[in-house]
Amino acid sequence: MTKEDDIFVKNLLRAFWGYGIAGFCVFIFEIIAGKTLGPQTYGKYVLVSSIGLFLYLFTTLGVNAAMVKYGAGADNEARKKIISSGYFISFCASLFFALIFFVFSKKISGLLSVPQHLFLASILLGILFGFYVMATDSLRTLYRIKNLAFFRASYGILILTLLFLFFNFVSQTSYLTAVFSICISYFIIIIAITIKIKKYLALKPDKFWIKQLLVYGSYAAIAGLMLTFLATQSQLFINWFSSSKEVGIYAAYYFSSINITVFLYNIFIVVFFPTVSRLEQKQVALRKIGKIVPFLFLVWLPLLFLVQITALKFYGPQYPINIPLMLAFEVSAILICIYGLYSWFFYSLSVSWVKKITLLTVFVFPTNILLNLFLVPRFSLWGGISSTFLTYCLSLFLLFFISKKERKKLADLDHSSLIKNC
């Protein structure tokens, strides 16, 4: 094992325990919320989360990914300029878009077929989530995975503690109980991380880095639709054509399969992206991704089946178990994971590759909308997950097609290095 491999594994283990604690807490949080609130009210909470996840992209403009990309191999002085500039962009974007969303909240909520108060809650959640992502990605920029693991674990413990307090000491509970538990937790972690990295924050942002972060980030934000919002988009269409109760049932299936898989994948990406961004011989990383793909189908798929059926039983009888539907969610989860692994690898290569992934997203995202419009009114839950499955099948096909030359070039480099070493 090389020194780089040793550092990678050590940081991966650190991320695993921190994210593992958080994941366990989120798992309990979602099941308690779903069981206590019931499908209809739980569905409202899920809608707030889904809309907030989309709105957060406007608060970061993708600069969080740009910070990690450029900061991973930079010195401390450059990192200070990068992080300060990133925070400045995020603060200005949050202020501007929060005002826009608030002023036009009535019209936007009407277009989304959700109550105005639900959309306003989404704005709050989206802004706080945006700052939370900026704060945690600042730690990734500094390659402080140990600190990141601690704060991630703290977030999980906080949301579970706050949910418990609200359910036990507040007489009336609603979807806002879960939303406020998350928002307060975000706020506490944002403050704590900001204090931790205060020496890397300057009041005067750097003009050069503002430009660099915005160029990379603008493409990354659009491409990020595929990695964040697209998989949850079907929930909005199910609410539109059916009811919040159906959204709640769909969310239970989504959380117990796709969400858990993406959560574990994120643990890997937390360490993988800054590490591969620093590598000169990136073909090593590409080869390792190729070894992960068979593992996902041969090992993780049967394990996920057991995890999902257990989770659905915990949700209770209000959430019926449908084995074929479970399998559809599980296979979709693996496709999302594979797409994400290869996308983050190509993000690490250059801005031109971020542009290519962005163009792919521009084509595929509307395709997903059309699939949902056609399938959800006819097949409800099946229509939603089928749209996700077909979209990621198409995305992977296009990604492999546009990356054929690049993968061949890296494979040739890998082969040449092996011959040289021999």
N, C-alpha and C positions, 0 to 999 in steps of 0.2 A: 504493500500500500504506500503510495506517495505521500509527501507532506500535505499537499493540497487535498488529497482524499481524506486524510486524517482530520484536517480542520473541518472539512465539509461534514463528515460523519459526526464529529463532536458537536457542531452547531445544529445539525439535524436532530440529534438527541435532545439538545436543550430546547429546541422549538417543539419537539414532540411532547415533552412533559408539560410545557407551558400551555400549548394549544390543546393537549390531551385533557388537562384539568378544565380548561374553558369549554372544550367540546362536551365533556360529561355534564357540566353545569347547564350548558345550552340545551342539551338533550333532555334533561330533567325539566328545565324551564318550559320548553315547548310542549312536553307531554302534560305537565300540570296545567299550563294555560289552555291547551286544547281540551283537556278533560273537564276542567272547571268552567270554562266559558261556554263550551258546547260548539258544534260546528258553525252555527250562524255567527255568533259573536267572535269566535276564533277566526272565522273567515274575514271579518272586518279588520282585525289586527293584521292578518296576512296581507290584505290589500294595502294597508298603511306601509307595511314593510316593503312590499313590491314597488309601490310608487316612490317611496323614499329612496330605494336602491337606484331608481332611475334618476331622480333629482340630484342625488349626490354627485353624479358625473359633472353637473354644471358647477358644483362648488369646488371641485379639484381641477377640472379641465385637463385631467390626465397628467398633471405635473408631478404627482406622487411617483408614478412609474419612471418619469424622466429623472427625478431626484436620485432614485436607486440606480438607474442606468449610468448616470454621469458621476455620481458620488462614490460608487463602489470602489473604483480604482484611483480616486483622487486623494490629495493630501488634505490635512485638516483645515488649512486656510481656504482651499477651494470648496470643501464641504460646508464651511460656514457660510460662504456666499451662496451656494446652491440651496441650502436649507432655508436661509433667510429670504431668498428670492421666491422659493416655493411657498412659504407661509404668506408672504405678501400677496402673491397671485391668488392664493386660495381665499384669503380674507376679502380681497376686493371682489372676487367672483361671487362669493357667498353673499356679500352685502347687496350686490347688484341683482343677482337672480332671485334672492329672497324677496326683494322689493317687487320685482316683476311678477313672481308667482303669487304674492299676496294680493297685489292690485287686481290681477286677473284670475283670482282663485275661483270665483263663481263660474266664470266661463269654462275654465279648464276642468273643474270638477264635473260640470255638466257634460263635457265631451267624454270624460272618463266614466260617466254614469255612476259617480260616487257622491255621497253627501259632502257639502262644503267643509264641515267640521273635520271630516275624515281626511280631506286633502290638506287642510291646514296642519293637522297632526303629521302628515307625510312631509311637509316642508320642514318642520322642526326636526324630525328624525333624519331627513336627508342632509340638512346642514351639519348637525352634530356628528353624523356618521362620516361626512366629508372631512371634518377637522380631526376626527378619530383616526381615519386612514392616513391623513397627513402626518399626524403625530407618530403613529406606529411605523410608517414608512421612513420617517426621519431616523428612527433607530436602525432600520435596515440599511439606510444610506451610510450610517456610521459603522455598520457591521456589528452592532451590539445585540446579538441574538439572545444573549443571556438576559439582558434587560427587557427585551421584547417578550421573551417567554414569561417573565415575571408579571409584566403588565397585562399580558393576554390572560394569564391565569387569574389575576386580580379582577379583570372584567367579568369573567365567568362567575366568580364567587359573588361579586356585587349584584349582578342581575338576579341571581337566585335568591339572595338575601332580601333584596328589595321587593321581589314578587311575593315572597313569604310574608313580609311585613304588611304589604298592601292587602293581601288576601285575608290576613288575620286581624288587622286593626282598622281597616276601612269598611264601613257598613255596606256601601254600594260599589260593586266592581263592574268594569266594562272592558272593552278592548283597550281603552286608554291605560288601564292598570298595567298591562304588559308593555305598552308603548313607553309610558313614563319610567318604568323600571329600567328599560334599555337606555332611554335618553339621559337619565341621571347618571347611570354608569358610564356612558360615553363622556359626559362632562367631567366627572371626577378623574378619569384616566387621561383625558386631554390636558387638564391642569397639571397632573402629576408628571407626565412626560415632558411637557413644556418647561417645567421647573428643572427637570433632570438634564435637559439639553440647552439650558438658557445661554451657556457660553457660545453656542453655535448660532444664536439668533442675534442679528444686528438690526437696528432700526432703519438703516439705510440699505435697501436691496441693491443688488448689482445689475446694471442694465444689460450687460452681456449675457448673464445667466438667465435673466427674465426672458430674453429673446430665445435662447437655447431651449429652456424648459417649455416655453409656449409652443415652439415648433414641434418638438418631439411629443409633448403632451397633447396637442390638438389632435394628432393622429391616434395616439394611444387611447384617448378618451372615446373616440368613435369605435375603434377596435375593441375597446373595453365593453361595449354593449354585448358582444358575443360571450364574454367571460363573466359578466355580472347579471345584466338585466334580462337577456333573451330567454334564459331557461325559466324565468318566473313570469314572462309575458303572458303566457296562456291563462294565468289566474285572472288577469284583467278581462280577457275575453269570456271566460266562464262566468264571471260576475255580470258581464254585459248581457250575455245570452241566457244565463240561468239564474243563479242566486248566490248570496254570500255563504249559504250552507254548503253548496256544491264546492265553492272555493275552499271552505274549511276542510272538506274531505280530500280534495285534490292536494291541499297543502300538507295534510298528514302523510300522504303517499310521497309527496315531494321531499318533505323533511326527512323521512325515514329511509330514503334511498339516495336521491341526488344530493341533498344538502350534506348528508354524512360523508358521501364520497368526495364531494368538492371540498369539504372541511379538511379531510386527510390530504387531499391533493394540495391544498393551500399551505399545509405545514411544509411540504416538500418545496413548493415554489418560494416560500419565505426565505429559504436558504439558497435554493437553486439559482434564482435570477441574479442576485448580487454576486454569487460565486462565478457563474458562467460569464457574466459581464466583465469579470476581471481576467478570465482565461484568454491566453493568446491562441492556444490550440483547441478551438471549440469543437472540433470533430470528436473529441473524447466524450463530450457531453451528449452529442447526437447519438453516439453508439450506445450510451447508457440508457437513453430514452427508449431505444429500440428493444432493449432487454426488459423494460418495465411493461410494455404493451401486452405480451403473452401472459405475464403474471396477473394483470388486471382481469383477463377473461378466465384463466384457469383456476386462480386462487380467490381473488376478491369477489367475483360474481357469486359463487356458492355461499361465501361468508356473508355477503350483503343480503342474500335471500333470508338467512337466519336472523340477521340484525333487523331487517324490515318487518318480518312477520312478528317478531317479539315486540318491536316498537308499536305496531298497529294494535296489538293486544292490550298494551298499556293505555293506548288512547281510549279504549272502551268500545262498547257495542254500538255506539252512535257512528262509528267509523267502520263500515263493513269491509271484510277482507276479500279481495278478488285476486287470485293467484296470477292469471294472465296479465292483469293490469300491473301487478307488482313487477313481473318480469320485464314489461315494457319500460317501466321507470328505471329498473336496474341496468338494463342495456344502455338506455339513454344516458344514465349517469357515467358509465364507462366511456362512451363516445365523447361526452363533454370533457372528461378528464384527459383523454388522448389529445383532443383538439387544443386544450389549454397547455399541455406540456410542450407540444410542438410550437405553439404560438409564442410562448414565453422564450423559447430557445431562439426563434427568429427575431424577437424583439431585441435580443442581446447583440445581434449582429451589427445593425446600422439603422439609421433613420429611414433609409430607402425601404428596408424590410418592414418597418412599422407602417409605411405608406401602403405597401402591398397588402398587408393584413387589413388595413383600413378600407381599401378598395373592395376587398373580399366581403367585409362586413356591410358596406354600402349596398352591395348586391344581395347578400343573403338575408339581411335584417328585414327588408320589405317582403321577401319571399316567405319568411316566417309569419308575418302579419297576414298575408294572403291565405296561407295554409290554415291559420287559426280562424279566419273569417269563413272559410269553406268548411272546415272539419268540426269546429266546436259547436255550431248550431245543430249539426246532425248527430254528433257522437259524444257531446259533452266532455266528460273526463278523458275518454279515449281519444277524442279529437284534440284535446290539449296536449297530451303526451305524444301523440302521433306527429303533431306539428313540430315538437321539439326533436323527436327522433329523426324525422326526415330532414330537418334543417341541418342538424349536425352531420348527418351522412353526406349531404351535399357540400357542407363546409370542409369536411375532411378530404373529400375528393378534389375540390378546388385547391385546397392548401397543398396537397401532395403534387398536384399538377403544376402549380406555379413555382414550387420549390424543387422541382426535379433536377434542374441544372445545379442549384446550390448544394443539394444533398450529394450529388455525384462528385462535385468538386471537393467537398469535405471528405467524402469516402476515399477519393484518390489521394488526398493529403494524408489521411490516416494510413493508407496502404504504403505510401512513400516513407512515412516515419517509421513504420514497422520494419521495412527493408533496411533503412538506415541504421536502426538499432541492432539489427541482426549482424 
